[in-house]
Amino acid sequence: MKIRVYWEYPDFATHLGEQNYEDIELPDDYTEEEIEKEVAEVALEHFGWSYEILTKEKK
């Protein structure tokens, strides 16, 4: 089956020319849970993130 995965950038305008979706192929017998897992992985590939532990002293 073909699935179109959409994502949104709440703080940025999408008029910068970047697509906000990707089409993926999945087996026809995937369950809703398997589809959701794959879709989440694809969407998360389009976001960068990091973290900093604030309770530790910087070295």
Backbone as ProteinMPNN parsed JSONL, in Angstrom:
{"seq_chain_A": "MKIRVYWEYPDFATHLGEQNYEDIELPDDYTEEEIEKEVAEVALEHFGWSYEILTKEKK", "coords_chain_A": {"N_chain_A": [[0.841, -1.172, 0.0], [0.375, 2.293, -0.552], [1.409, 5.076, 1.266], [0.977, 8.403, 2.314], [2.921, 10.51, 4.139], [2.601, 13.187, 6.252], [4.01, 16.166, 7.696], [4.348, 18.88, 10.029], [5.661, 22.153, 10.491], [5.469, 24.01, 13.075], [6.63, 26.478, 13.819], [7.72, 27.567, 11.554], [7.361, 28.814, 8.239], [6.014, 27.05, 5.455], [6.546, 27.933, 2.974], [9.081, 27.994, 2.036], [9.889, 26.341, 0.082], [10.275, 23.7, 0.708], [9.076, 20.394, 0.75], [6.283, 19.129, 2.573], [5.656, 16.498, 2.965], [6.007, 12.925, 2.465], [5.979, 10.11, 0.365], [5.508, 6.707, 1.037], [6.025, 3.166, 0.672], [4.337, 0.393, 1.931], [3.837, -2.96, 3.16], [0.807, -4.619, 2.193], [-0.456, -6.059, 4.189], [0.043, -4.88, 6.645], [-0.639, -3.926, 10.009], [-2.681, -1.444, 11.719], [-1.146, -0.48, 13.837], [1.479, -1.118, 13.018], [1.648, 0.462, 10.731], [1.403, 3.029, 11.865], [3.767, 3.107, 13.394], [5.783, 3.044, 11.393], [5.146, 5.4, 9.985], [5.602, 7.349, 11.97], [8.385, 7.081, 12.293], [9.296, 7.958, 9.761], [8.365, 10.631, 9.722], [9.774, 11.715, 11.916], [12.349, 11.745, 10.931], [12.606, 14.148, 9.676], [13.021, 16.158, 11.445], [15.265, 17.931, 13.435], [16.857, 17.564, 16.582], [17.948, 18.151, 19.941], [19.423, 17.932, 23.233], [20.069, 19.177, 26.564], [21.423, 18.539, 29.687], [20.474, 20.148, 32.444], [20.969, 20.077, 35.135], [23.515, 19.278, 35.651], [26.969, 20.108, 36.09], [28.703, 22.126, 33.771], [31.43, 21.068, 31.728]], "CA_chain_A": [[0.0, 0.0, 0.0], [1.111, 3.551, -0.592], [1.013, 5.968, 2.35], [1.576, 9.738, 2.28], [3.208, 10.96, 5.494], [2.693, 14.65, 6.347], [4.499, 16.739, 8.945], [4.164, 20.321, 10.101], [6.635, 22.96, 11.203], [4.629, 25.057, 13.66], [7.325, 27.751, 13.955], [8.287, 27.985, 10.286], [6.46, 28.797, 7.082], [6.406, 26.025, 4.477], [6.733, 28.562, 1.673], [10.5, 28.023, 1.723], [10.148, 25.404, -1.006], [10.456, 22.333, 1.183], [7.855, 19.59, 0.824], [5.907, 18.716, 3.921], [5.166, 15.12, 2.943], [6.805, 11.91, 1.779], [5.219, 8.907, 0.06], [6.225, 5.472, 1.335], [5.349, 1.911, 0.35], [4.29, -0.573, 3.02], [3.111, -4.173, 2.795], [-0.647, -4.521, 2.305], [-0.966, -6.736, 5.381], [0.441, -4.181, 7.867], [-1.71, -3.514, 10.911], [-2.688, 0.004, 12.007], [-0.018, -0.207, 14.726], [2.698, -1.152, 12.21], [1.612, 1.651, 9.872], [1.692, 4.193, 12.708], [5.194, 3.064, 13.758], [6.548, 3.441, 10.206], [4.85, 6.807, 9.705], [6.306, 8.142, 12.977], [9.816, 7.054, 11.974], [9.52, 8.812, 8.59], [8.159, 12.027, 10.113], [10.841, 12.145, 12.816], [13.573, 11.956, 10.157], [12.587, 15.506, 9.146], [13.19, 17.1, 12.545], [16.485, 17.839, 14.207], [16.618, 17.864, 17.983], [19.061, 17.907, 20.85], [19.047, 18.227, 24.61], [21.13, 19.516, 27.488], [21.059, 18.252, 31.071], [20.708, 21.408, 33.129], [21.317, 19.872, 36.538], [24.92, 18.894, 35.753], [27.92, 21.183, 35.874], [29.361, 22.054, 32.454], [32.874, 20.8, 31.79]], "C_chain_A": [[0.887, 1.236, 0.0], [0.53, 4.482, 0.467], [1.701, 7.314, 2.136], [1.688, 10.228, 3.715], [3.386, 12.478, 5.457], [3.325, 15.043, 7.675], [4.333, 18.245, 8.863], [5.313, 20.95, 10.873], [5.872, 24.116, 11.832], [5.308, 26.424, 13.739], [7.878, 28.295, 12.641], [7.241, 27.934, 9.182], [6.947, 27.741, 6.102], [6.612, 26.62, 3.095], [8.196, 28.609, 1.256], [10.872, 27.003, 0.649], [10.326, 23.966, -0.567], [9.11, 21.626, 1.241], [7.545, 19.25, 2.257], [5.253, 17.336, 3.915], [6.162, 14.22, 2.222], [5.914, 10.7, 1.555], [6.091, 7.683, 0.339], [5.374, 4.282, 0.924], [5.454, 0.988, 1.551], [3.548, -1.819, 2.546], [1.607, -4.02, 3.046], [-1.201, -5.149, 3.584], [-0.527, -6.08, 6.697], [-0.785, -3.812, 8.694], [-1.643, -1.997, 11.109], [-1.493, 0.379, 12.889], [1.297, -0.18, 13.948], [2.781, 0.071, 11.296], [1.994, 2.88, 10.687], [3.168, 4.256, 13.099], [6.055, 3.532, 12.585], [6.377, 4.925, 9.891], [5.596, 7.708, 10.688], [7.8, 8.201, 12.683], [10.133, 7.972, 10.794], [9.403, 10.283, 8.982], [9.306, 12.529, 10.986], [12.17, 12.35, 12.097], [13.694, 13.405, 9.679], [12.734, 16.575, 10.219], [14.537, 16.871, 13.206], [16.16, 18.171, 15.658], [17.883, 17.577, 18.774], [18.574, 18.181, 22.267], [20.289, 18.563, 25.418], [20.625, 19.229, 28.902], [21.443, 19.473, 31.909], [21.138, 21.247, 34.585], [22.771, 19.47, 36.736], [25.805, 20.103, 35.464], [28.583, 21.03, 34.508], [30.848, 21.859, 32.618], [33.61, 21.662, 30.807]], "O_chain_A": [[2.013, 1.21, 0.497], [-0.685, 4.656, 0.555], [2.887, 7.355, 1.809], [0.687, 10.349, 4.421], [4.224, 12.991, 4.715], [3.186, 14.328, 8.667], [4.197, 18.814, 7.78], [5.863, 20.347, 11.794], [5.649, 25.124, 11.162], [4.616, 27.443, 13.727], [8.451, 29.384, 12.623], [6.341, 27.095, 9.207], [8.152, 27.555, 5.935], [6.832, 25.881, 2.135], [8.523, 29.202, 0.229], [12.052, 26.827, 0.345], [10.513, 23.09, -1.411], [8.125, 22.186, 1.721], [8.454, 19.1, 3.073], [4.401, 17.041, 4.753], [7.031, 14.681, 1.482], [5.171, 10.302, 2.452], [7.253, 7.625, -0.065], [4.15, 4.381, 0.838], [6.531, 0.821, 2.122], [2.724, -1.743, 1.634], [1.196, -3.365, 4.004], [-2.301, -4.803, 4.015], [-0.711, -6.67, 7.762], [-1.827, -3.436, 8.156], [-0.671, -1.352, 10.716], [-0.896, 1.439, 12.705], [2.139, 0.684, 14.189], [3.855, 0.644, 11.111], [2.817, 3.684, 10.25], [3.755, 5.338, 13.133], [6.966, 4.338, 12.775], [7.343, 5.617, 9.571], [6.162, 8.724, 10.284], [8.414, 9.26, 12.811], [11.133, 8.689, 10.822], [10.254, 11.092, 8.611], [9.763, 13.659, 10.811], [13.036, 13.063, 12.605], [14.787, 13.839, 9.315], [12.587, 17.765, 9.938], [14.903, 15.733, 13.501], [15.273, 18.982, 15.924], [18.769, 16.851, 18.323], [17.439, 18.614, 22.468], [21.413, 18.27, 25.01], [19.521, 19.636, 29.264], [22.626, 19.779, 32.054], [21.623, 22.2, 35.194], [23.22, 19.333, 37.874], [25.438, 20.995, 34.699], [28.98, 19.927, 34.131], [31.46, 22.413, 33.531], [34.834, 21.581, 30.711]]}, "name": "protein", "num_of_chains": 1, "seq": "MKIRVYWEYPDFATHLGEQNYEDIELPDDYTEEEIEKEVAEVALEHFGWSYEILTKEKK"}
